[in-house]
């Protein structure tokens, strides 16, 4: 089977890029896989892709528009989209794929119109209202909020035009009311290590893009409220990069926590860091799934998370982790202190997480769901 994935780039260390590398490498063992990007800028992929996978960049570079005024951005965006459609059409007619999957980016407005004989799928790695939530926590102006509402309306109508629309959680599926082509396939867990974490460790770990969505400011505030004796015995490392790095570092200094909290650049082998920690904290304001949470649980960490939309409530069942009402900082502090003071509790929760996550989100199990969808469309 010939399968094509469309994604803006593969040079970032994000969750979408990581998941694509895992799925594409799995499929490339038996299928012909091509990944088409628009803004790779001649950079190497951050994650490793099989040598059997073909990587094609269309050199559209939508990110060139980021610093333009809204009106200039609209003008040049239409030009780039026209070029994108032309180049993508040429490539797809050349490949003659069976399946083309868009990761819900620029090509969604025209991919379904390209008559190359392939079935067209959309795959959403965010929640339906991610733009509205992003606007809320980034203090967007009225124009930005209006554009987001229009794009949400556009998205709903566009998803109907595809053979299949895949979301990551049942919670998100409920928000897309009225769609008959929608299905739920969660992200697979890619870690193969059979080693569980060190429950003696006094390390707490978190990972993700340093931006308002991930709520690391809330995590730092939570840490500042810990009992001082407990706080001094433990250390928090946050792995990630992003626009809020300076703000978060200043927040750490303002609480005099520079000895207890470290911001660390992303690492490719995050598994090693998970296994040297005993607790994972997840304070996102919203998610599409909660990939780092599931990955940490698969390493046997004791995990504590806000019950944000969407994902954590479908990963944590209150026995394999601790779920806290979103933004209830005092409850988070109380439960985190409990975990820190009780190694047997960390081990009990972590071991349940280890087995439940590997059973529910194993690579083989999730990829079989994808293959079932692909095979049904190919009939």
C-alpha positions in Angstrom: 0.0 0.0 0.0 1.2 3.5 -0.8 0.6 6.0 2.0 1.4 9.7 2.0 1.5 12.0 5.0 1.4 15.8 4.8 2.9 17.8 7.6 4.5 21.3 7.7 7.9 20.1 8.8 9.8 17.3 10.5 12.6 19.4 12.1 10.8 20.3 15.3 10.8 18.3 18.5 7.0 18.4 18.9 4.6 15.6 19.7 3.0 15.6 16.3 6.4 15.1 14.7 7.4 12.4 17.2 4.1 10.4 16.6 4.5 10.7 12.9 8.0 9.2 13.0 6.8 6.3 15.1 3.8 5.5 12.9 5.7 6.0 9.6 8.6 3.8 10.7 6.2 1.1 11.7 4.3 1.2 8.4 7.5 1.4 6.4 8.3 -2.2 7.3 5.6 -3.4 4.9 4.3 -0.4 3.0 5.5 2.4 0.7 5.6 5.6 2.8 6.2 9.2 1.7 6.2 12.3 3.9 5.5 15.6 2.2 6.5 18.8 4.0 6.0 22.5 3.2 8.6 24.2 5.4 11.5 21.9 6.1 14.2 24.6 5.2 16.7 21.9 4.3 17.0 20.9 7.9 17.4 17.3 9.1 14.4 15.7 10.8 14.5 15.9 14.6 13.4 12.3 15.0 14.8 9.4 13.1 13.0 8.1 10.0 13.5 4.8 8.3 15.7 4.9 5.2 12.8 3.3 3.4 10.7 6.5 3.8 10.8 9.1 1.1 10.9 12.7 2.3 9.7 15.5 -0.1 9.7 19.2 0.7 7.5 21.5 -1.4 9.5 24.6 -0.3 6.4 26.7 0.4 7.5 28.1 3.8 4.3 29.4 5.3 6.4 30.3 8.4 7.8 33.2 6.4 4.5 35.0 7.0 4.6 34.9 10.8 5.8 38.5 11.3 3.6 40.2 8.6 0.6 42.4 9.4 -2.8 40.5 9.3 -3.7 42.1 5.9 -0.3 41.4 4.3 -0.5 37.9 5.7 -3.9 37.2 4.1 -2.6 38.5 0.7 0.6 36.4 0.7 -1.1 33.4 2.2 -3.4 33.1 -0.8 -0.4 33.1 -3.1 1.4 30.5 -1.1 -1.7 28.3 -1.0 -2.0 28.4 -4.7 1.6 27.4 -5.1 1.2 24.7 -2.5 -1.8 23.2 -4.3 0.0 23.2 -7.6 3.1 21.5 -6.3 1.2 19.0 -4.1 -1.0 18.0 -7.1 2.0 17.4 -9.2 3.7 15.2 -6.6 0.5 13.2 -5.8 -0.2 12.5 -9.4 3.3 11.2 -9.7 3.2 9.0 -6.6 -0.3 7.5 -7.3 -0.9 6.8 -3.6 -3.7 4.7 -2.1 -4.0 6.8 1.0 -3.1 10.5 1.6 -3.3 11.8 5.2 -3.2 15.4 6.2 -2.2 16.3 9.7 -4.8 19.1 9.6 -2.6 21.8 8.2 -2.7 24.2 5.2 -3.6 21.6 2.6 -7.0 20.7 4.2 -8.7 23.5 2.2 -7.8 21.8 -1.1 -6.4 18.3 -0.7 -9.8 16.7 -1.1 -10.1 18.4 -4.5 -7.0 16.7 -5.9 -8.2 13.8 -8.1 -5.2 11.5 -7.9 -7.1 8.3 -7.2 -6.3 8.2 -3.4 -8.5 8.2 -0.4 -8.1 11.4 1.7 -7.9 11.4 5.5 -7.6 14.1 8.1 -5.8 13.5 11.4 -6.2 16.1 14.1 -3.6 16.2 16.9 -5.4 19.0 18.8 -8.8 19.4 20.3 -11.6 21.0 18.2 -11.5 24.3 20.1 -7.7 24.6 20.3 -7.8 28.0 18.6 -10.3 29.4 21.1 -8.3 28.1 24.0 -5.1 29.4 22.5 -6.7 32.9 22.1 -8.0 32.8 25.7 -4.6 32.1 27.3 -2.7 34.3 24.9 -4.9 37.4 25.4 -5.8 37.6 21.7 -7.5 40.7 20.3 -10.9 40.8 18.8 -9.7 40.3 15.2 -7.8 37.2 16.2 -10.8 35.8 18.0 -13.0 36.5 15.1 -10.6 34.7 12.7 -10.5 31.7 15.0 -14.3 31.4 15.0 -14.4 31.6 11.2 -11.7 29.0 10.9 -13.6 26.7 13.3 -16.7 27.0 11.1 -14.5 26.4 8.0 -12.9 23.3 9.6 -16.3 21.7 10.4 -17.4 22.0 6.8 -14.1 20.8 5.3 -13.9 17.7 7.5 -17.2 16.4 5.8 -15.4 16.4 2.5 -12.8 13.8 3.5 -13.2 10.0 3.4 -12.2 9.8 7.1 -11.6 12.2 9.9 -9.5 10.9 12.9 -9.4 12.5 16.3 -7.4 11.4 19.4 -10.1 11.2 22.1 -13.7 10.3 22.7 -14.1 13.7 24.4 -13.0 15.5 21.3 -15.2 13.4 19.1 -18.3 14.6 21.0 -17.4 18.2 20.2 -17.6 17.4 16.4 -21.3 16.7 16.5 -23.0 15.6 13.3 -20.0 14.2 11.5 -20.5 10.7 10.1 -17.0 10.1 8.9 -15.3 10.7 12.3 -13.4 8.0 14.3 -11.1 7.9 17.3 -7.6 6.5 17.2 -5.3 7.6 20.1 -1.6 8.0 19.8 0.6 4.9 20.2 3.3 4.6 22.8 6.6 4.1 21.2 8.9 3.3 24.1 10.2 -0.3 24.1 12.1 -0.2 27.4 11.1 -2.9 29.8 12.8 -1.1 32.7 10.6 0.8 35.2 11.6 4.0 36.9 13.6 4.4 40.0 11.0 5.0 42.8 13.8 6.1 45.2 14.6 9.1 43.0 13.8 12.5 44.3 13.4 13.8 40.7 10.2 15.2 39.3 10.0 15.6 35.6 7.8 17.4 33.1 8.2 17.9 29.3 6.6 20.0 26.6 6.7 23.2 24.6 7.3 26.2 26.8 4.1 28.1 26.0 0.9 29.1 27.8 -0.9 25.9 26.7 1.4 23.6 28.7 0.8 25.5 32.0 4.4 25.4 33.3 3.8 28.7 35.0 1.1 26.8 37.1 3.6 24.1 37.8 6.2 26.6 39.1 3.5 28.2 41.3 2.6 24.7 42.6 6.2 24.0 43.5 6.4 27.3 45.3 3.6 26.2 47.6 5.1 22.9 48.6 6.2 22.4 52.2 9.7 23.9 52.5 11.2 20.7 54.0 9.8 18.6 51.1 10.6 21.2 48.5 14.3 21.2 49.5 14.6 17.4 49.2 13.2 17.3 45.6 14.2 18.7 42.2 12.0 19.5 39.2 13.3 19.4 35.6 11.2 20.8 32.8 12.3 19.6 29.3 11.3 21.8 26.4 11.8 25.0 24.5 9.5 27.7 23.3 8.4 31.4 23.5 7.9 31.4 27.3 11.4 30.3 28.3 12.5 33.7 29.5 9.2 34.3 31.3 9.3 30.9 33.1 13.0 31.5 34.1 12.1 34.8 35.6 9.2 33.2 37.5 11.6 30.6 38.9 13.9 33.4 40.1 10.9 35.4 41.6 10.1 32.4 43.8 13.8 31.8 44.6 13.5 28.3 43.2 16.6 28.3 40.9 18.2 25.5 43.0 15.0 23.3 42.9 13.7 23.8 39.3 15.7 23.5 36.1 14.6 24.4 32.5 16.4 22.0 30.2 16.5 21.9 26.4 14.6 19.1 24.6 16.4 15.7 24.5 15.9 13.0 21.9 16.1 10.2 24.5 13.6 11.4 27.0 13.1 7.8 28.1 16.4 7.9 29.9 15.3 11.0 31.8 11.9 9.5 32.7 13.6 6.4 34.1 15.8 8.5 36.4 12.7 10.3 37.9 9.9 9.0 40.0 7.1 11.5 39.5 5.7 13.2 36.4 3.7 16.4 36.6 1.2 17.5 33.9 -0.4 21.0 34.3 -1.6 21.7 30.7 -4.5 24.1 30.3 -5.7 22.0 27.3 -4.4 19.2 25.1 -5.2 17.1 22.1 -4.2 13.9 23.8 -1.5 14.2 26.4 1.4 12.3 24.8 4.1 13.1 27.3 1.7 12.0 30.1 1.1 8.6 28.5 4.8 8.1 27.7 5.8 8.8 31.3 3.2 6.4 32.6 4.5 3.7 30.2 7.9 4.1 32.0 6.2 3.5 35.3 6.3 7.0 36.7 3.7 8.1 39.3 1.8 10.7 37.4 -0.3 13.6 38.6 -2.3 15.7 36.1 -4.9 18.4 35.8 -8.1 17.0 34.2 -7.8 19.4 31.2 -9.6 18.9 27.9 -8.8 16.6 26.1 -6.9 13.4 27.0 -5.9 13.0 30.7 -9.3 11.6 31.8 -9.0 8.9 29.1 -5.4 8.0 30.1 -5.7 8.1 33.9 -8.3 6.0 35.6 -7.6 7.1 39.2 -5.7 3.9 40.0 -2.8 4.4 37.6 -2.4 8.1 38.3 -3.8 11.1 40.1 -6.3 13.4 38.3 -6.9 16.9 39.7 -9.6 19.3 38.8 -8.2 21.9 36.3 -6.5 24.9 38.0 -7.1 23.5 41.6 -3.6 24.4 42.6 -4.1 23.6 46.3 -5.4 20.1 45.6 -2.5 19.6 43.3 0.0 20.7 46.0 -1.6 18.4 48.5 -1.6 15.3 46.3 2.0 16.0 45.1 3.2 16.2 48.6 1.5 12.9 49.4 3.3 11.3 46.5 6.7 12.8 47.5 6.4 11.5 51.1 5.2 7.9 50.2 7.6 5.8 48.1 5.2 2.8 48.3 2.4 4.9 46.9 4.6 6.1 44.0 5.5 2.5 43.2 1.9 1.3 43.4 0.6 4.0 41.1 3.6 3.7 38.8 3.4 0.0 38.3 -0.3 0.1 37.5 0.4 2.9 35.0 3.2 0.8 33.4 1.0 -2.1 32.6 -2.3 -0.3 31.8 -0.7 2.1 29.4 1.3 -0.5 27.5 -1.8 -2.6 27.1 -4.1 0.2 26.0 -1.8 2.2 23.8 0.7 -0.3 22.5 2.2 0.5 19.0 0.9 -2.8 17.6 -2.6 -2.3 18.9 -2.9 1.3 17.7 -1.4 0.7 14.3 -3.8 -2.2 13.7 -6.6 0.3 14.1 -5.0 2.5 11.4 -4.4 -0.4 9.1 -8.1 -1.4 9.5 -9.1 2.1 8.4 -6.7 2.1 5.5 -7.8 -1.3 4.3 -11.5 -0.4 4.5 -10.9 2.7 2.4 -8.9 0.7 -0.2 -11.7 -1.8 -0.8 
